[in-house]
Amino acid sequence: MLDLSKSFTAFNEAKELMPGGVNSPVRSYQNVDSNPPFIASAKGDRIYDIDGNEYIDYVGSWGPMVIGHAHPNVVKALQEAAERGTSYGAPTLLESELAKLVKQAYPSIDLIRMVNSGTEATMSALRVARGYTHRDKIVKFIGCYHGHSDSLLVNAGSGMATFGVPSSPGVTQGTAADTITVPYNDEAAITKVMDEMGDDIAAVIVEPVAGNMGCVPPRQGYLRKLRELTEKHGTVLIFDEVMCGFRASLGGAQAAYGITPDLTCLGKIIGGGLPVAAYGGRKDIMSMVSPSGPVYQAGTLSGNPLAMTAGIETLKVLLAEPEPGKPDASRILTLKTKKLLLGWLKKAEEAGVKIQAHQAGSMFGIFFNDHDVWNYDDSAASDQQAFKVWFQSMLEQGIYLAPSQFETIFMSLAHTDEDIERTIEAAGTAFKKVAESRKK
Ligand SMILES: *Cc1c(COP(=O)(O)O)cnc(C)c1O
């Protein structure tokens, strides 16, 4: 058994200090009826808790750590940057440097605005879309997560495609009513909404590879359909690539699937583990943003020099030209992920446990489900009990995964073939545990 006694004590104290003992809900391990390890440090693909346990980390701070923890380039650049002061609230060369690196990978972005979280990026992108179109309504897809701003904390009402109802106390009915929710990967549902109301809809916002109901890629042709429908009605198409940016491919889902959105939201990876996100896109739309236009959006710490530095160093590693004949970072990540998933599928089959697996570049996940998963309802029908057993067994074997079947897990460049093989072996043991637990 894993000794987590120090973490357990620390969690009890934290619960006296912070709601649920955490600063973001999923960290609490509530979904797996357990207590979280408290983390002391991380390096490469390893993460260490205060009890002295070592894990191979597939959470990667929920996505950002794609080149591994404490990468020497990032650490050195941050140390040097800190010596020059941690914040000025004034323009720096670093902001332009990160903007150029992002634009290199995302040619659909003419102008970009840096913010501090994915939540801010999507909230601001919606505001710009509304300001640009002079329309109020937006469409989001059930099971897609875009941060916690009011307009986006909305669930489906009853029926197929409905005006939203608040999914959290504190979100007003009025705000939720402007958000129309539609099932993901369902062309007929979005076509119906756009046919009926398209001319009143400011924006359609989508995770072009969904990562917050587990990893669920778009069905073939789905993103093209969204592009056609939004174009037809003058609706702004927003790709929320906060998670899938630099993961579905270096150019995100838009490059992987060849669809150009009007606006893109990025986050997670572009801060290299510091709080950075961004929104950007078409020049005519982004020119609406203050001070070049009337749509207000600001941030005391936006473009912070330390945060820009971590982002720049991370993107430099990712975007580096590979040696001749060698694969680029994106390809390496995809192949590592494929190896791991194929290994898990084989082990699951050997244990007689049926799973579904999805991968988009270095994002991946499995569902304990007899049927393939293409939307939120499919995902929600997965066996939660099996996941808990599997998760706990993996943790005990030193494999650190997201504590929920509704999360995506992430590969990094720091994961070695050896570590991947160890993870496959551990999964074999964990799948057997699932099979045993089902017999009881
Ligand atoms: C993580 C995430 C967000 C929110 O970003 P925060 O930095 O947590 O506010 C938004 N959209 C998607 C797709 C995400 O995965």
Ligand as a Chemical Component Dictionary entry (heavy atoms), coordinates in Angstrom:
data_LIG
# 
_chem_comp.id                   LIG 
_chem_comp.type                 NON-POLYMER 
_chem_comp.pdbx_formal_charge   0 
_chem_comp.three_letter_code    LIG 
# 
loop_
_chem_comp_atom.comp_id 
_chem_comp_atom.atom_id 
_chem_comp_atom.alt_atom_id 
_chem_comp_atom.type_symbol 
_chem_comp_atom.charge 
_chem_comp_atom.model_Cartn_x 
_chem_comp_atom.model_Cartn_y 
_chem_comp_atom.model_Cartn_z 
_chem_comp_atom.pdbx_ordinal 
LIG C1 C1 C 0 -8.380  24.186 -19.172 1  
LIG C2 C2 C 0 -9.342  24.681 -20.179 2  
LIG C3 C3 C 0 -9.921  25.957 -20.096 3  
LIG C4 C4 C 0 -9.767  26.826 -18.894 4  
LIG O1 O1 O 0 -8.468  27.247 -18.696 5  
LIG P1 P1 P 0 -8.053  27.776 -17.221 6  
LIG O2 O2 O 0 -6.657  28.251 -17.430 7  
LIG O3 O3 O 0 -8.192  26.611 -16.313 8  
LIG O4 O4 O 0 -8.995  28.878 -16.885 9  
LIG C5 C5 C 0 -10.686 26.392 -21.146 10 
LIG N1 N1 N 0 -10.905 25.614 -22.217 11 
LIG C6 C6 C 0 -10.396 24.382 -22.323 12 
LIG C7 C7 C 0 -10.646 23.583 -23.547 13 
LIG C8 C8 C 0 -9.609  23.866 -21.300 14 
LIG O5 O5 O 0 -9.135  22.613 -21.397 15 
# 
loop_
_chem_comp_bond.comp_id 
_chem_comp_bond.atom_id_1 
_chem_comp_bond.atom_id_2 
_chem_comp_bond.value_order 
_chem_comp_bond.pdbx_ordinal 
LIG C1 C2 SING 1  
LIG C2 C3 SING 2  
LIG C2 C8 DOUB 3  
LIG C3 C4 SING 4  
LIG C3 C5 DOUB 5  
LIG C4 O1 SING 6  
LIG O1 P1 SING 7  
LIG P1 O2 DOUB 8  
LIG P1 O3 SING 9  
LIG P1 O4 SING 10 
LIG C5 N1 SING 11 
LIG N1 C6 DOUB 12 
LIG C6 C7 SING 13 
LIG C6 C8 SING 14 
LIG C8 O5 SING 15 
# 
